[in-house]
Amino acid sequence: MKYLSLHTGAKMPALGLGTWRADKGEVGRAVTEALNLGYRHVDCAQVYGNEAEVGEALKATSVAREELWITSKLWNNAQRPEDVRPALEQSLKALGLDYLDLYLIHWPVQLAHTVMYPQSRQDFIAWTTEHALETWNALEACVRSGLVRHIGTSNFSTKKIQVLLDNGSIRPAVSQVEMHPYLQQDGMRAFCRANGLAVTGFAPLGSKHRPAHQHREGEPSLLDHPEIVAMSERLGTTPASILLGWAVTRGTSVIPKSTNPDRLRQNLAAADLELGEADMALISAMDMGYRFLDGSHWMLEGSPYTLENIWDGE
Ligand SMILES: NC(=O)c1ccc[n+]([C@@H]2O[C@H](COP(=O)([O-])OP(=O)(O)OC[C@H]3O[C@@H](n4cnc5c(N)ncnc54)[C@H](OP(=O)(O)O)[C@@H]3O)[C@@H](O)[C@H]2O)c1
């Protein structure tokens, strides 16, 4: 397994297991299977609703805690400073852990505390730099209390990360963003390299299992892209392996979700696939800035959130 070095000197396994929409009754088995295969990194979130079952699998494993890398995420309704530690403690309790390796602010979107998913404009709180810094300071306190080793961001633009770098006392360690050949995030990668953050890519296979309302008609399919399919045939592997090998070859970490034993095995093996320069260049040409998860579900009528103020034009 390859590892990414973080600014603290800690090492994060380059390939991890995604758990979004890994159903209850399946996710525990998938985590157990993954750990047996050699996965050491699991990407979780409170809002995925399955942390307790992930925790059962973590409790049952013989893999030592210090070999594991466990990430979770602070949901949008718990960003007020007084809600941060309780939310982290809730994830720790569900996961059966006494610390997390990484805790991320899930979205640059704030919701009222009682709201998981917004239904109307009253459910939203507008994003402000001041609020973001208060949240960050509360996360820093959790690092000082030993509840989490690293903190970071998810779905943040470089502009929003810069605010944390300029004003925080603990640096964000990881930027987790959607990343795949259709959305290569070269600007984010360069920014993170310059500022000592690691990048983790989500939806590396195109997130086909996301909810129906988040699909768009005629959207492109990474796994069926002729260039990716041809490359996989030439190299005697699968399209998914090409997509994951590409992510690891360019120095990012990647967290494909699967609950299927064969695909879990295939995805883990892809972390050792080194793509050559010519193949990397072919994939480079596929970038079209396309987001499968563009956050438009935060844009109900009357919501203060827009594509522009979430992504800052990036
Ligand atoms: N920070 C965020 O806002 C955010 C957003 C989205 C996702 N994430 C994280 O990133 C993880 C990955 O993203 P994702 O779940 O959206 O999508 P993804 O990993 O791109 O795609 C998962 C889908 O691909 C299938 N799949 C897995 N391996 C495959 C293979 N080798 N060949 C063909 N199909 C394969 C899975 O089905 P099977 O299970 O049947 O194999 C599932 O339907 C999430 O689970 C979550 O942990 C974070």
Ligand as a Chemical Component Dictionary entry (heavy atoms), coordinates in Angstrom:
data_LIG
# 
_chem_comp.id                   LIG 
_chem_comp.type                 NON-POLYMER 
_chem_comp.pdbx_formal_charge   0 
_chem_comp.three_letter_code    LIG 
# 
loop_
_chem_comp_atom.comp_id 
_chem_comp_atom.atom_id 
_chem_comp_atom.alt_atom_id 
_chem_comp_atom.type_symbol 
_chem_comp_atom.charge 
_chem_comp_atom.model_Cartn_x 
_chem_comp_atom.model_Cartn_y 
_chem_comp_atom.model_Cartn_z 
_chem_comp_atom.pdbx_ordinal 
LIG N1  N1  N 0  -16.948 14.529 1.047   1  
LIG C1  C1  C 0  -18.035 14.374 0.336   2  
LIG O1  O1  O 0  -18.893 15.259 0.210   3  
LIG C2  C2  C 0  -18.234 13.070 -0.361  4  
LIG C3  C3  C 0  -19.167 12.971 -1.398  5  
LIG C4  C4  C 0  -19.309 11.749 -2.042  6  
LIG C5  C5  C 0  -18.557 10.666 -1.633  7  
LIG N2  N2  N 1  -17.665 10.773 -0.592  8  
LIG C6  C6  C 0  -16.866 9.625  -0.136  9  
LIG O2  O2  O 0  -16.229 9.058  -1.274  10 
LIG C7  C7  C 0  -16.613 7.699  -1.407  11 
LIG C8  C8  C 0  -16.604 7.287  -2.872  12 
LIG O3  O3  O 0  -17.489 8.049  -3.656  13 
LIG P1  P1  P 0  -18.919 7.537  -4.091  14 
LIG O4  O4  O 0  -19.392 6.502  -3.131  15 
LIG O5  O5  O -1 -19.771 8.725  -4.280  16 
LIG O6  O6  O 0  -18.740 6.904  -5.525  17 
LIG P2  P2  P 0  -17.685 5.961  -6.307  18 
LIG O7  O7  O 0  -16.732 5.342  -5.349  19 
LIG O8  O8  O 0  -17.191 6.758  -7.452  20 
LIG O9  O9  O 0  -18.652 4.864  -6.918  21 
LIG C9  C9  C 0  -19.261 3.882  -6.145  22 
LIG C10 C10 C 0  -20.077 3.010  -7.089  23 
LIG O10 O10 O 0  -19.187 2.300  -7.960  24 
LIG C11 C11 C 0  -19.403 0.870  -7.829  25 
LIG N3  N3  N 0  -18.082 0.233  -7.915  26 
LIG C12 C12 C 0  -17.152 0.100  -6.936  27 
LIG N4  N4  N 0  -16.058 -0.530 -7.387  28 
LIG C13 C13 C 0  -16.286 -0.821 -8.691  29 
LIG C14 C14 C 0  -15.533 -1.461 -9.701  30 
LIG N5  N5  N 0  -14.314 -1.946 -9.452  31 
LIG N6  N6  N 0  -16.095 -1.582 -10.933 32 
LIG C15 C15 C 0  -17.321 -1.093 -11.195 33 
LIG N7  N7  N 0  -18.098 -0.468 -10.279 34 
LIG C16 C16 C 0  -17.579 -0.326 -9.040  35 
LIG C17 C17 C 0  -20.065 0.697  -6.475  36 
LIG O11 O11 O 0  -20.908 -0.433 -6.480  37 
LIG P3  P3  P 0  -20.651 -1.744 -5.537  38 
LIG O12 O12 O 0  -20.693 -1.280 -4.110  39 
LIG O13 O13 O 0  -21.793 -2.624 -5.901  40 
LIG O14 O14 O 0  -19.311 -2.294 -5.935  41 
LIG C18 C18 C 0  -20.902 1.970  -6.373  42 
LIG O15 O15 O 0  -22.108 1.831  -7.093  43 
LIG C19 C19 C 0  -17.986 7.659  -0.731  44 
LIG O16 O16 O 0  -18.429 6.368  -0.440  45 
LIG C20 C20 C 0  -17.720 8.514  0.476   46 
LIG O17 O17 O 0  -17.015 7.801  1.477   47 
LIG C21 C21 C 0  -17.479 11.972 0.027   48 
# 
loop_
_chem_comp_bond.comp_id 
_chem_comp_bond.atom_id_1 
_chem_comp_bond.atom_id_2 
_chem_comp_bond.value_order 
_chem_comp_bond.pdbx_ordinal 
LIG N1  C1  SING 1  
LIG C1  O1  DOUB 2  
LIG C1  C2  SING 3  
LIG C2  C3  SING 4  
LIG C2  C21 DOUB 5  
LIG C3  C4  DOUB 6  
LIG C4  C5  SING 7  
LIG C5  N2  DOUB 8  
LIG N2  C6  SING 9  
LIG N2  C21 SING 10 
LIG C6  O2  SING 11 
LIG C6  C20 SING 12 
LIG O2  C7  SING 13 
LIG C7  C8  SING 14 
LIG C7  C19 SING 15 
LIG C8  O3  SING 16 
LIG O3  P1  SING 17 
LIG P1  O4  DOUB 18 
LIG P1  O5  SING 19 
LIG P1  O6  SING 20 
LIG O6  P2  SING 21 
LIG P2  O7  DOUB 22 
LIG P2  O8  SING 23 
LIG P2  O9  SING 24 
LIG O9  C9  SING 25 
LIG C9  C10 SING 26 
LIG C10 O10 SING 27 
LIG C10 C18 SING 28 
LIG O10 C11 SING 29 
LIG C11 N3  SING 30 
LIG C11 C17 SING 31 
LIG N3  C12 SING 32 
LIG N3  C16 SING 33 
LIG C12 N4  DOUB 34 
LIG N4  C13 SING 35 
LIG C13 C14 SING 36 
LIG C13 C16 DOUB 37 
LIG C14 N5  SING 38 
LIG C14 N6  DOUB 39 
LIG N6  C15 SING 40 
LIG C15 N7  DOUB 41 
LIG N7  C16 SING 42 
LIG C17 O11 SING 43 
LIG C17 C18 SING 44 
LIG O11 P3  SING 45 
LIG P3  O12 DOUB 46 
LIG P3  O13 SING 47 
LIG P3  O14 SING 48 
LIG C18 O15 SING 49 
LIG C19 O16 SING 50 
LIG C19 C20 SING 51 
LIG C20 O17 SING 52 
# 
